[in-house]
Amino acid sequence: MTTSNNAAQSWWIVTLLAAAVLMVTMGARQSMGLFVSPLNTATGLGIASINFSSAIGQFMWGAVQPFAGAVADRYGPGRVIAAGAIILSLGFAVTPYMSSSTGLTLTIGFLMAAGAGAGSFSVLIGAATQRLPAEKRGMSSGIINAGGSFGQFLFAPIVQKLISVTGWMGAMWTMAVVTLFTLPLAWLLRRKKSKKATTAEKPIDEIGIKAAVINALKDPSYLLLHAGFFTCGFHIAFLVTHLPGEVALCGLPANVASWSLAIIGLANIVGSLLAGWGVGKYRSKMILFWKYASRALLIGVYLLSPKTEVTFYLFAAGLGLTWLATVPPTAGVVGKLFGTRYLATLFGLTLFSHQVGGFFGAWLGGIAVTELGSYQMMWVADIALALLAAVANLPIKEAHVGALQRT
């Protein structure tokens, strides 16, 4: 009984620590769209130029994750998370001193993104799931993901208020301090994973990381998963970067954007927990199919609706239910296909595809509004990509729920 209680405690402790780290890193990162207008006013660089640095950041956040995951797989997650916290804090601290596109690309595009990526999904979900039996992993991933969503809900209105009260520079410096709060959490997560196998999973545990990656990239199901997650990144980066601009184009006050982002985060807490629960009950690929299909429908309804504050809040609530709730089922498919030994690395590669999509979502949104004066074409592209992502998940060869536990 004591051993069972200790195992339950360990599961909750590791999961909640990882969720707390993601709350800070995702909350900080997802609030960056609120700085675009103040940065443009202060530097005069133009929306497209500033959004390009954000687009580079989307790409970098994904690019760093497989490498961060590989280091965490080898040495444990604590050092990776701590290094990321310091780099993220440095990015916030020096951005107010940058007045050129190159400078903003360095701080927003590289430092902030790399720091946040080192304390994000691949490392944190990998750290938790490698310590858990298969039946606990889905819910653990959902709780960790909900931590990131709570961070978005918490940080968006706070950052908007800080910008109003202290100016955008003061808000940046405050965030530099806040991100350092993850350092003690990194220390608590420093322990390396247990080497004891938890389930009889697909036996790649004994091969090297290079061979594991090569084998994964030859698997059509893994590539289809990447295709769907590319679309997810496109959606999220476009919205988190350009929702404040869309609100402004509709003649609504700036706080509508910050509250919309907060509502997305709050709704995604519910969506993430439901997704984590659903991974243990249903095939993850079907969960992903319905999430992507529902996004296409939701965006279509938004385009046909009057652009009022209520419309934005309802749109945010609906979108939030699927926002990053795609993470638990995506990680679940990777775990089913390849086991957990290199989950941080292989899921990190999937997140890289997500952020390649994110690069295009952030960058093309800036071009669209600069050249066409609206985001109409981006919304149409969002619908098309969501439908393609839904269909791409159907051929994935995923084991039935419970298959791993029965082996």
N, C-alpha and C positions, 0 to 999 in steps of 0.2 A: 504493500500500500504506500509506504514511504517513497519507494522508487518511482511509483506511478505519479505521486503528487509532485515530486521533484521534476519529473519529465514535463508535467503540465505547466509547472512554474517556469521552467526553462523555455518552453515554447512561447509563452506569453511575454516573457522578459525580452527575448531576442526579437520577437515580432514588434513589440511596442518601441524598443530602442531604434530599430530600423525605421519604423513609421515616424518617429520624432525627428530623425535626421532628414528624411525626405520632406517632412513638413517645412523645414527651414530652407533646404536647397530648392525645392520646387516653388515654395511661396515666394522666395526672392526672385527666382528666374521668371516665373509667370507674371510678375508685376512689372517687368521691363517695358511693356507696351505703354504704360502710363508716363514714362519718361520721354517718349518720342517727341511730343509737342514741345515740352520745355527745352529739350536739347536743340530742337530746330530753332526756337526763338533765340536761344543763347548763342548758338554757333552760326546760324544762317546757312547751314550746309544743305538744307533741303530734305524733304521727307524721304525721297528715294535713296539718297546717300546714307542717311541714318538707318533706314530699313535694310540697306545692304549689309551694314555691320551686324544687324540682328539676324539676317539670313546666314551670314558666315557663322554666327553664334549657334544657330540651329544645326548647321552642318557639324561644327566642332563638338557640340554637346553629344552628338551621336558618334562621331569618329573616336572620341576618347573612351567610350564605354567598353568596347571589346578589349582594349589595352588595359584599362583599369580593372576589368573583370579578370583578365589573365593574371595580373599581379595579385589580385585578391585571391584567386584560385590557388596561387602558389604560396603566398606569404600571409594570407589572412586579410580581412577587409579593413581593420583598424587603421593601418598606416595609410591606406589609399584614401579613406574618408578624411583623415586629418590633413593630409596634403591638399586635398580638394578644398577643404574649408579655408585654409590659408590663402590659396590661389584665388578663390571666389571673393574673399574679403579684400584682397589686394586690388582686384578688378573694380570693385565698387569704390574703393578709397581713391584711386587715381583717375577715374573717369572724369570728375569735375575739372581736372587740369588739361583735358584734351580738347583741342579746338579744330582738329582736322579729321578728315575721313580716315586717314591712316591710323591716327591715334585712337579713334573710336573702334575701329576694326580690331586693334590690338587689345583694348580693354574689354569691350562688349563681346566682340567676335571670338577672342581667344581666351583671355584670362577668366572672365566670368563663366563662359560656357564650359571650359575645361574643368574649372573648379566644381561647378554644379554637376557635371557629368561624372566626376569621380565619387560623388556622394549621391548617386541616383539609382535607378531601378536595377541595373545589371548587378552591381556590387551588393546592394541591399537585399534584393530578393534572393540572389545567390547565397548570401551569408545566412539567411534564414532557412531556405529550403534544404540546404545541405545538412542541416541539423535536425530535420523533421521527417517523420514518416509520410508516405505518399498521401494518406487521407487528410493530413493537416495542411498540406502545402497550398492548396487552392485558397482556403480561408486566410492563411497567413499572408499570401500575396495580396488578397483583397484588402486586408487591414493595413498593410504597408502602403498600398496604393491610396487608400483612404487618407492616410497621413499626409501624403502630398496634396491631395485635394483640400484637406482642411487648411493646409498652409496657404493655398491660393485664396480660400474663403477668408482667412484671417488677415493675410498680408495686403490684399488689394485695397480695401478701404483705408487701412492704416497708412500705406504708402501714399495714397491720394491725399490723406489728411496731412501727412508730413510735408508733402510738396507744397500744400497750401500754406502751412504754418512756417516751415523753416526754409522753403525754397527747394528746388530740385537738388542742389548741391548738398544741403543739410540732410535731405532724405537719403542721398547716396551714402554719405558718411555714416549715418545711423545704421543703414543696412550692412555696411562693412563691419560694424561692431556685432550686430545681431548674428551674422553668419558664423562668427567664431564660437557661438554657443554650442555648435556641433562637436567641438574638440573633446569635451569630456565624454560625449556619447560615443565618439570614435574609440576612445580608450576602453570603454566598456565592451565594445564589439571587437576588440583586438584578437580575441582567442580564435585560433584556427579551427576549422571544421573538424568534427570527429571523423576518424578514418573508418569507423564501423559502418558497414552498409545498412541502410534502413529498409530497402526493398530489393526484390529481385528484378532490377531494371535492365534495360538494354545494355549489354556488357561492353561499354566503351571505356570503363573506368581505368583499365590497365594500359590503354594506349596513350601515347603522348598527345599534347595539346595540338600540335601541328597536324597529326593524323586525324584527330577528332574534328578539326575544322574542315579539312579536305573532304572527309567522309560526309559531313553535314552539307557542304556545298554541292555535293553530287546527288543529294536527296531532293526529288521534285517537290515533296510536301514542304520541306524547309524553304525552298525558293518561293513557293506560292504564299507561304506565311509572310515572307519578306515583301512580296508585292502588295498584300493587303495592308501591312503595317506602313509601307511607304505612303499610302493614301491617308492613313490615320495621321501621320506626321504633317502632311500637306494641310489637312483640315485645321489641326490644332495650331500650327505655327501661323497660318493665315489669320485665324481668329484672335489669338492672343496678341498678335502684333498689330492688327488692323481694326479690331473692334472699336477702339477709341476713335479712329478715323471715320468709321462707318457711322458711329453715333453723331459725330460732329457734322458730317454731310447731311444727316437728317435733321439738323438744327436743334439737337437736344443738348442739355448741359453735360459737362465732363463727368459728373458723379454718376450718370447713368451707365457709363462704361465701367467705372470701378465697381459699382454694385452688380453689374451684369457678370463681370469676371468673378466676383465673390459668390454670386448665386451659382455659377457654373461649378465652382469648387465645392460648394455645399451640396449641390445635387450629386456631384460625382462621389462624394462620401457614400451616399446611398447606393449609387451605381456600382462602385467598387466592391462594397460589401456583398451586394447581390451577385456580382460577377464571381467573387471568391466562393460564395456558397454554391453558385451554379456549376462551377468547375467540378465540384464533387458529386454533382447529380446528372449533368448532361455533357455531351460531347462539346469540347471547347470550340471546335470549328463551327458548330451551329450557333453557339452564343455569338461568335464573331460575325457570322452571316447576318443575324438579326440586328446586331448593333450597327453595322455599316448600312444595311438597307434602311433602317429607321432614320439615319442621318440624312439620307437622300430625301426622304419624305418630309422631314422636319424643315430642311432648308427650302424645299419647294413651298411649304406652307408659309414660311417667313417671307419669301419673295412676294407672295400674294396678299400679305397682310399690311395694314396701315402701320407706318413706322412711328409708333408711340412708345412711351416709356414702358407701358404694360406689355406691348409686343416684345420689346427687348428682354424684359424680365422673364416672360413665359418662354421665349426662345432659349434663353440662357438655362432655364431650369430643365427644359427638354433635352437640350444638347448635353448638359452636365451629366445626365444619366448614362451617357455613352462615352463621354470625354476621354479620360484615360482609363476607363473601366475595361478597355481592350487589353490592358497589360496583363491581368491575371490569366485570362484564357490563352493569350499568346505565350506567356511563360509556361503555362501548363502544357501546351502542345510541344514546345521545345523539350520540356522534361520528359514527356511521354516518348518522344522520338529518340532521345539520346541519353536519358538519365541525368543525374545532377552533378556528376564529377566536374564537368566543365560548363555548367549552366551559366555562370556569370559571363564566361567568354562567348558562348554561342548565343545566349540571349542578348549580349552586348552587340553582337553583329546584327541581330534583328533590329535592335534599337538604332543602329547606324543607318539601316534602310529607312527607318521611321524618320530620321533627321535629314536624310537626303531629300525626302519629301518635304520636310520642314523648311529646308533651304529654299526650295522653289515656292512654297506657300508664302513665306515672308517676302522674298525678293519680288516675285511676280505680282504680288499684291501692291507693292510700292510702284512698280511700273504701270500697273493698270490704272491706279488712281491719278498718277502723274500724266499719262498719255490720254486716258479716256475720261477722266474726271469722275469716275465712279468705280465701284467694285462689282458691277453687274456680271461681267464676264467671269470673274473669279467665283461667284456663286454658282454659275452654270457649270463651270469646271468642277467645283466641289460635288455637285450632284452626280455628274458623270463618273467621277473617280470613286465615289461612294458605292455606286452600283457595281462597278467593275471589281472593287474590293470584296463586296459581298459574294459575288460569283466565284472569285478566285479561291475563296476558302472552302468551297464545297468539295473539290477533288482531293483535299488533304487526307492522307491515310492515317487516321488517328485511332488508337485503340479505344475500345469501349470503356466507359467509366467502370472502375472496379477491376479491370483486367490485371493491373499491376499488383493489386492487393491479393488477388487470388493465386498469383504465381508463387 
